[in-house]
Amino acid sequence: MAEPSIYSYQSSRLALSYARWHNPGAPCLLLIHGGKDHNRNWDRLVADIGGRFDIVAPDLRGHGESEWDNSGAYYLGEFLVDLVALVDHLGWDRFTVIGHSLGSTLATLYTAAYPDKVSRLVAMEGLSLPRKLRRLEAELAAPERLHTYLEASQKSAKRRSREFSSVAEAMARLVEQNPKFPEDMAEHLTIHGLRQLDNGKYRWKCDPMMDQRLRPEISNRERESLWQSIRCPVLLIYGEQSWSDSPEADGTASHFRDLRVVGIAEAGHWLHHDQPQQVSKLIVEFVVETADQ
């Protein structure tokens, strides 16, 4: 597979990076990675899709080669502003969007805001809130939720990124957390996910403030209302061994007009790495064979 070209653009005074697999004249495809990830996690899918699309994959702010937000506050709205700036920078009028985890949330919210721009949407995990967050939203009063958020933010601000003495040590940590990853995928994600420091050691490129997930910004009820406004066909894929419930069981699926839901056996949250061939086949069938002509 050919290496992508790497470019940058500006959004909210940040220099943000994106990879592009050029294919002039082909339908446009936007790939949005998840939290604490980077855009090169899409390389396997890009290879499977082949030369059918003109593909762009951004590094979200605080991730990969994009700048970190000095405030350390990574709200959904900020990420969405960056995506709007990217699409404007690219000059795209209509395209397909694929997202994973945080990227799925952003993809659905973007599509709700700009329904005329998105022709197909694939969301892999990320739409069902983790059980912990659903419990907090359901059981805690607003002052308690705010207190929890503020305390967690303080802890995140004091954290330092872990340093590794070698790429192999970092890869071992990644595999420990994600034992289903094929070895070649784990190596690929590690190589592209690390930055070497002046002391010779390595750390993940992701801003450690991304660990703070309790952002009191868009409620689950508001998300559901936005999902209901999406008009394009949607493919929702989830891992049957993920931390989240089935989108049909927790009611997520009921909020989309034109939806296909598929569960992937023997796969967790990182389903496109746990079962790459099956996930790629599903996406190719949905995106390529039903794409706008």
Contacts in CASP RR format, 6 or more apart in sequence:
PFRMAT RR
TARGET T0000
AUTHOR 0000-0000-0000
METHOD contacts of the structure
MODEL  1
MAEPSIYSYQSSRLALSYARWHNPGAPCLLLIHGGKDHNRNWDRLVADIG
GRFDIVAPDLRGHGESEWDNSGAYYLGEFLVDLVALVDHLGWDRFTVIGH
SLGSTLATLYTAAYPDKVSRLVAMEGLSLPRKLRRLEAELAAPERLHTYL
EASQKSAKRRSREFSSVAEAMARLVEQNPKFPEDMAEHLTIHGLRQLDNG
KYRWKCDPMMDQRLRPEISNRERESLWQSIRCPVLLIYGEQSWSDSPEAD
GTASHFRDLRVVGIAEAGHWLHHDQPQQVSKLIVEFVVETADQ
1 43 0 8 1.000
1 46 0 8 1.000
1 47 0 8 1.000
2 21 0 8 1.000
4 19 0 8 1.000
4 20 0 8 1.000
4 21 0 8 1.000
4 46 0 8 1.000
4 55 0 8 1.000
4 57 0 8 1.000
5 19 0 8 1.000
5 20 0 8 1.000
5 21 0 8 1.000
5 22 0 8 1.000
6 17 0 8 1.000
6 18 0 8 1.000
6 19 0 8 1.000
6 20 0 8 1.000
6 65 0 8 1.000
7 17 0 8 1.000
7 18 0 8 1.000
7 19 0 8 1.000
7 20 0 8 1.000
8 15 0 8 1.000
8 16 0 8 1.000
8 17 0 8 1.000
8 18 0 8 1.000
9 15 0 8 1.000
9 16 0 8 1.000
9 18 0 8 1.000
9 85 0 8 1.000
9 86 0 8 1.000
9 89 0 8 1.000
10 16 0 8 1.000
10 85 0 8 1.000
11 61 0 8 1.000
11 81 0 8 1.000
11 82 0 8 1.000
11 85 0 8 1.000
11 86 0 8 1.000
12 78 0 8 1.000
12 81 0 8 1.000
12 82 0 8 1.000
12 85 0 8 1.000
14 61 0 8 1.000
14 66 0 8 1.000
14 67 0 8 1.000
14 69 0 8 1.000
14 82 0 8 1.000
15 66 0 8 1.000
15 67 0 8 1.000
16 58 0 8 1.000
16 59 0 8 1.000
16 60 0 8 1.000
16 61 0 8 1.000
16 66 0 8 1.000
16 67 0 8 1.000
16 82 0 8 1.000
16 85 0 8 1.000
16 86 0 8 1.000
17 39 0 8 1.000
17 58 0 8 1.000
17 59 0 8 1.000
17 64 0 8 1.000
17 65 0 8 1.000
17 66 0 8 1.000
18 39 0 8 1.000
18 56 0 8 1.000
18 57 0 8 1.000
18 58 0 8 1.000
18 59 0 8 1.000
18 86 0 8 1.000
19 39 0 8 1.000
19 40 0 8 1.000
19 56 0 8 1.000
19 57 0 8 1.000
19 58 0 8 1.000
19 59 0 8 1.000
20 54 0 8 1.000
20 55 0 8 1.000
20 56 0 8 1.000
20 57 0 8 1.000
21 46 0 8 1.000
21 51 0 8 1.000
21 53 0 8 1.000
21 54 0 8 1.000
21 55 0 8 1.000
22 54 0 8 1.000
23 51 0 8 1.000
23 52 0 8 1.000
23 53 0 8 1.000
23 54 0 8 1.000
23 55 0 8 1.000
24 54 0 8 1.000
25 54 0 8 1.000
26 51 0 8 1.000
26 52 0 8 1.000
26 53 0 8 1.000
26 54 0 8 1.000
27 52 0 8 1.000
27 53 0 8 1.000
27 54 0 8 1.000
27 95 0 8 1.000
27 96 0 8 1.000
27 119 0 8 1.000
27 291 0 8 1.000
27 292 0 8 1.000
28 53 0 8 1.000
28 54 0 8 1.000
28 55 0 8 1.000
28 56 0 8 1.000
28 90 0 8 1.000
28 92 0 8 1.000
28 94 0 8 1.000
28 95 0 8 1.000
28 96 0 8 1.000
29 49 0 8 1.000
29 53 0 8 1.000
29 54 0 8 1.000
29 55 0 8 1.000
29 56 0 8 1.000
29 95 0 8 1.000
29 96 0 8 1.000
29 97 0 8 1.000
29 98 0 8 1.000
29 287 0 8 1.000
30 55 0 8 1.000
30 56 0 8 1.000
30 57 0 8 1.000
30 58 0 8 1.000
30 83 0 8 1.000
30 86 0 8 1.000
30 87 0 8 1.000
30 92 0 8 1.000
30 95 0 8 1.000
30 96 0 8 1.000
30 97 0 8 1.000
30 98 0 8 1.000
30 107 0 8 1.000
31 39 0 8 1.000
31 42 0 8 1.000
31 45 0 8 1.000
31 46 0 8 1.000
31 55 0 8 1.000
31 56 0 8 1.000
31 57 0 8 1.000
31 98 0 8 1.000
31 99 0 8 1.000
32 57 0 8 1.000
32 58 0 8 1.000
32 60 0 8 1.000
32 83 0 8 1.000
32 97 0 8 1.000
32 98 0 8 1.000
32 99 0 8 1.000
32 100 0 8 1.000
32 102 0 8 1.000
32 103 0 8 1.000
32 104 0 8 1.000
32 106 0 8 1.000
32 107 0 8 1.000
33 39 0 8 1.000
33 41 0 8 1.000
33 42 0 8 1.000
33 57 0 8 1.000
33 59 0 8 1.000
33 60 0 8 1.000
33 63 0 8 1.000
33 99 0 8 1.000
33 100 0 8 1.000
33 101 0 8 1.000
33 102 0 8 1.000
33 103 0 8 1.000
34 60 0 8 1.000
34 99 0 8 1.000
34 100 0 8 1.000
34 101 0 8 1.000
34 102 0 8 1.000
34 103 0 8 1.000
34 104 0 8 1.000
35 60 0 8 1.000
35 63 0 8 1.000
35 101 0 8 1.000
35 102 0 8 1.000
35 103 0 8 1.000
35 206 0 8 1.000
35 210 0 8 1.000
36 63 0 8 1.000
36 204 0 8 1.000
36 206 0 8 1.000
36 210 0 8 1.000
36 211 0 8 1.000
37 63 0 8 1.000
37 100 0 8 1.000
37 101 0 8 1.000
37 206 0 8 1.000
38 59 0 8 1.000
38 63 0 8 1.000
38 64 0 8 1.000
38 65 0 8 1.000
38 189 0 8 1.000
38 192 0 8 1.000
38 193 0 8 1.000
38 205 0 8 1.000
38 206 0 8 1.000
39 57 0 8 1.000
39 58 0 8 1.000
39 59 0 8 1.000
39 64 0 8 1.000
40 57 0 8 1.000
40 188 0 8 1.000
40 189 0 8 1.000
40 192 0 8 1.000
40 193 0 8 1.000
41 100 0 8 1.000
41 189 0 8 1.000
41 192 0 8 1.000
41 272 0 8 1.000
41 273 0 8 1.000
42 57 0 8 1.000
43 188 0 8 1.000
44 185 0 8 1.000
44 272 0 8 1.000
44 273 0 8 1.000
44 276 0 8 1.000
44 280 0 8 1.000
45 98 0 8 1.000
45 272 0 8 1.000
45 276 0 8 1.000
45 279 0 8 1.000
45 280 0 8 1.000
45 283 0 8 1.000
46 55 0 8 1.000
46 57 0 8 1.000
48 280 0 8 1.000
48 281 0 8 1.000
48 283 0 8 1.000
48 284 0 8 1.000
49 55 0 8 1.000
49 280 0 8 1.000
49 283 0 8 1.000
49 284 0 8 1.000
49 287 0 8 1.000
49 288 0 8 1.000
52 288 0 8 1.000
52 291 0 8 1.000
53 96 0 8 1.000
56 86 0 8 1.000
56 90 0 8 1.000
58 66 0 8 1.000
58 82 0 8 1.000
58 83 0 8 1.000
58 86 0 8 1.000
59 65 0 8 1.000
59 66 0 8 1.000
60 66 0 8 1.000
60 79 0 8 1.000
60 82 0 8 1.000
60 102 0 8 1.000
60 103 0 8 1.000
60 106 0 8 1.000
61 67 0 8 1.000
61 68 0 8 1.000
61 69 0 8 1.000
61 74 0 8 1.000
61 78 0 8 1.000
61 79 0 8 1.000
61 82 0 8 1.000
62 68 0 8 1.000
62 69 0 8 1.000
62 74 0 8 1.000
62 205 0 8 1.000
62 206 0 8 1.000
62 207 0 8 1.000
62 210 0 8 1.000
63 205 0 8 1.000
63 206 0 8 1.000
63 207 0 8 1.000
63 210 0 8 1.000
64 192 0 8 1.000
64 193 0 8 1.000
64 205 0 8 1.000
64 206 0 8 1.000
65 205 0 8 1.000
68 207 0 8 1.000
68 209 0 8 1.000
69 78 0 8 1.000
69 207 0 8 1.000
69 209 0 8 1.000
72 157 0 8 1.000
72 207 0 8 1.000
72 209 0 8 1.000
73 209 0 8 1.000
73 215 0 8 1.000
74 207 0 8 1.000
74 209 0 8 1.000
74 210 0 8 1.000
74 212 0 8 1.000
74 215 0 8 1.000
75 215 0 8 1.000
75 217 0 8 1.000
76 105 0 8 1.000
76 106 0 8 1.000
76 109 0 8 1.000
76 215 0 8 1.000
76 217 0 8 1.000
76 218 0 8 1.000
77 217 0 8 1.000
77 218 0 8 1.000
79 102 0 8 1.000
79 106 0 8 1.000
80 106 0 8 1.000
80 109 0 8 1.000
80 110 0 8 1.000
80 113 0 8 1.000
83 106 0 8 1.000
83 110 0 8 1.000
84 110 0 8 1.000
84 114 0 8 1.000
87 95 0 8 1.000
87 114 0 8 1.000
87 117 0 8 1.000
92 117 0 8 1.000
93 117 0 8 1.000
94 116 0 8 1.000
94 117 0 8 1.000
94 118 0 8 1.000
94 119 0 8 1.000
94 292 0 8 1.000
95 117 0 8 1.000
95 118 0 8 1.000
95 119 0 8 1.000
96 118 0 8 1.000
96 119 0 8 1.000
96 120 0 8 1.000
96 121 0 8 1.000
96 122 0 8 1.000
96 287 0 8 1.000
96 291 0 8 1.000
97 107 0 8 1.000
97 110 0 8 1.000
97 111 0 8 1.000
97 118 0 8 1.000
97 120 0 8 1.000
97 121 0 8 1.000
97 122 0 8 1.000
98 107 0 8 1.000
98 121 0 8 1.000
98 122 0 8 1.000
98 124 0 8 1.000
98 283 0 8 1.000
98 287 0 8 1.000
99 106 0 8 1.000
99 107 0 8 1.000
99 122 0 8 1.000
99 123 0 8 1.000
99 124 0 8 1.000
100 124 0 8 1.000
100 125 0 8 1.000
100 126 0 8 1.000
100 270 0 8 1.000
100 272 0 8 1.000
101 124 0 8 1.000
101 125 0 8 1.000
101 126 0 8 1.000
101 269 0 8 1.000
102 126 0 8 1.000
103 126 0 8 1.000
104 123 0 8 1.000
104 124 0 8 1.000
104 125 0 8 1.000
104 126 0 8 1.000
104 127 0 8 1.000
105 126 0 8 1.000
105 127 0 8 1.000
105 223 0 8 1.000
107 121 0 8 1.000
107 122 0 8 1.000
107 123 0 8 1.000
108 121 0 8 1.000
108 123 0 8 1.000
108 127 0 8 1.000
108 223 0 8 1.000
108 226 0 8 1.000
108 227 0 8 1.000
108 230 0 8 1.000
108 234 0 8 1.000
109 218 0 8 1.000
109 223 0 8 1.000
109 226 0 8 1.000
110 118 0 8 1.000
111 117 0 8 1.000
111 118 0 8 1.000
111 121 0 8 1.000
111 230 0 8 1.000
111 232 0 8 1.000
112 226 0 8 1.000
112 227 0 8 1.000
112 229 0 8 1.000
112 230 0 8 1.000
113 226 0 8 1.000
115 229 0 8 1.000
115 230 0 8 1.000
115 231 0 8 1.000
115 232 0 8 1.000
118 232 0 8 1.000
119 232 0 8 1.000
119 291 0 8 1.000
119 292 0 8 1.000
120 232 0 8 1.000
120 233 0 8 1.000
120 234 0 8 1.000
120 235 0 8 1.000
120 286 0 8 1.000
120 287 0 8 1.000
120 290 0 8 1.000
120 291 0 8 1.000
120 292 0 8 1.000
121 230 0 8 1.000
121 232 0 8 1.000
121 233 0 8 1.000
121 234 0 8 1.000
121 235 0 8 1.000
122 234 0 8 1.000
122 235 0 8 1.000
122 237 0 8 1.000
122 283 0 8 1.000
122 286 0 8 1.000
122 287 0 8 1.000
123 234 0 8 1.000
123 235 0 8 1.000
123 236 0 8 1.000
123 237 0 8 1.000
124 237 0 8 1.000
124 238 0 8 1.000
124 271 0 8 1.000
124 272 0 8 1.000
124 279 0 8 1.000
125 237 0 8 1.000
125 238 0 8 1.000
125 239 0 8 1.000
125 242 0 8 1.000
125 244 0 8 1.000
125 269 0 8 1.000
125 271 0 8 1.000
126 244 0 8 1.000
127 223 0 8 1.000
127 227 0 8 1.000
127 236 0 8 1.000
127 247 0 8 1.000
127 252 0 8 1.000
128 238 0 8 1.000
128 244 0 8 1.000
128 245 0 8 1.000
128 247 0 8 1.000
128 250 0 8 1.000
128 252 0 8 1.000
129 137 0 8 1.000
129 220 0 8 1.000
129 244 0 8 1.000
130 213 0 8 1.000
130 243 0 8 1.000
130 244 0 8 1.000
131 243 0 8 1.000
131 244 0 8 1.000
131 245 0 8 1.000
133 213 0 8 1.000
133 214 0 8 1.000
134 220 0 8 1.000
136 145 0 8 1.000
136 148 0 8 1.000
136 214 0 8 1.000
137 145 0 8 1.000
137 219 0 8 1.000
137 220 0 8 1.000
140 148 0 8 1.000
145 214 0 8 1.000
145 216 0 8 1.000
146 216 0 8 1.000
148 214 0 8 1.000
149 214 0 8 1.000
149 215 0 8 1.000
149 216 0 8 1.000
152 212 0 8 1.000
152 214 0 8 1.000
153 212 0 8 1.000
153 214 0 8 1.000
155 212 0 8 1.000
156 208 0 8 1.000
156 209 0 8 1.000
156 211 0 8 1.000
156 212 0 8 1.000
157 209 0 8 1.000
159 208 0 8 1.000
159 209 0 8 1.000
159 211 0 8 1.000
160 208 0 8 1.000
161 203 0 8 1.000
161 204 0 8 1.000
161 208 0 8 1.000
162 173 0 8 1.000
162 203 0 8 1.000
162 204 0 8 1.000
163 197 0 8 1.000
163 199 0 8 1.000
163 201 0 8 1.000
163 202 0 8 1.000
163 203 0 8 1.000
164 170 0 8 1.000
164 173 0 8 1.000
164 194 0 8 1.000
164 201 0 8 1.000
164 202 0 8 1.000
164 203 0 8 1.000
165 201 0 8 1.000
165 202 0 8 1.000
166 202 0 8 1.000
167 190 0 8 1.000
167 191 0 8 1.000
167 194 0 8 1.000
167 202 0 8 1.000
170 190 0 8 1.000
170 194 0 8 1.000
170 202 0 8 1.000
170 204 0 8 1.000
171 186 0 8 1.000
171 187 0 8 1.000
171 190 0 8 1.000
174 181 0 8 1.000
174 186 0 8 1.000
174 189 0 8 1.000
174 190 0 8 1.000
175 181 0 8 1.000
175 183 0 8 1.000
175 186 0 8 1.000
178 186 0 8 1.000
178 270 0 8 1.000
178 273 0 8 1.000
178 274 0 8 1.000
180 266 0 8 1.000
180 267 0 8 1.000
180 268 0 8 1.000
180 270 0 8 1.000
180 273 0 8 1.000
180 274 0 8 1.000
181 189 0 8 1.000
181 270 0 8 1.000
181 273 0 8 1.000
181 274 0 8 1.000
182 273 0 8 1.000
182 276 0 8 1.000
185 273 0 8 1.000
185 276 0 8 1.000
189 273 0 8 1.000
193 204 0 8 1.000
193 205 0 8 1.000
193 206 0 8 1.000
194 202 0 8 1.000
194 203 0 8 1.000
194 204 0 8 1.000
194 205 0 8 1.000
195 202 0 8 1.000
195 203 0 8 1.000
195 204 0 8 1.000
195 205 0 8 1.000
196 202 0 8 1.000
197 203 0 8 1.000
224 255 0 8 1.000
227 252 0 8 1.000
227 255 0 8 1.000
227 256 0 8 1.000
228 255 0 8 1.000
228 256 0 8 1.000
228 257 0 8 1.000
230 256 0 8 1.000
230 257 0 8 1.000
231 257 0 8 1.000
231 258 0 8 1.000
232 258 0 8 1.000
233 258 0 8 1.000
233 259 0 8 1.000
233 260 0 8 1.000
233 286 0 8 1.000
233 290 0 8 1.000
234 256 0 8 1.000
234 258 0 8 1.000
234 259 0 8 1.000
234 260 0 8 1.000
235 259 0 8 1.000
235 260 0 8 1.000
235 262 0 8 1.000
235 282 0 8 1.000
235 283 0 8 1.000
235 286 0 8 1.000
235 287 0 8 1.000
236 247 0 8 1.000
236 252 0 8 1.000
236 253 0 8 1.000
236 256 0 8 1.000
236 259 0 8 1.000
236 260 0 8 1.000
236 261 0 8 1.000
236 262 0 8 1.000
237 261 0 8 1.000
237 262 0 8 1.000
237 263 0 8 1.000
237 264 0 8 1.000
237 271 0 8 1.000
237 279 0 8 1.000
237 282 0 8 1.000
237 283 0 8 1.000
238 244 0 8 1.000
238 246 0 8 1.000
238 247 0 8 1.000
238 261 0 8 1.000
238 262 0 8 1.000
238 263 0 8 1.000
238 264 0 8 1.000
238 271 0 8 1.000
239 263 0 8 1.000
239 264 0 8 1.000
239 267 0 8 1.000
239 268 0 8 1.000
239 269 0 8 1.000
239 271 0 8 1.000
239 274 0 8 1.000
240 246 0 8 1.000
240 263 0 8 1.000
240 264 0 8 1.000
240 265 0 8 1.000
240 266 0 8 1.000
240 267 0 8 1.000
240 268 0 8 1.000
241 266 0 8 1.000
241 267 0 8 1.000
241 268 0 8 1.000
242 267 0 8 1.000
242 268 0 8 1.000
242 269 0 8 1.000
242 271 0 8 1.000
243 268 0 8 1.000
243 269 0 8 1.000
244 250 0 8 1.000
244 269 0 8 1.000
246 261 0 8 1.000
246 263 0 8 1.000
247 253 0 8 1.000
247 261 0 8 1.000
248 261 0 8 1.000
253 259 0 8 1.000
253 261 0 8 1.000
260 286 0 8 1.000
262 282 0 8 1.000
264 271 0 8 1.000
264 274 0 8 1.000
264 275 0 8 1.000
264 278 0 8 1.000
264 279 0 8 1.000
265 275 0 8 1.000
266 274 0 8 1.000
266 275 0 8 1.000
267 274 0 8 1.000
267 275 0 8 1.000
267 278 0 8 1.000
267 279 0 8 1.000
268 274 0 8 1.000
271 279 0 8 1.000
272 279 0 8 1.000
272 280 0 8 1.000
END
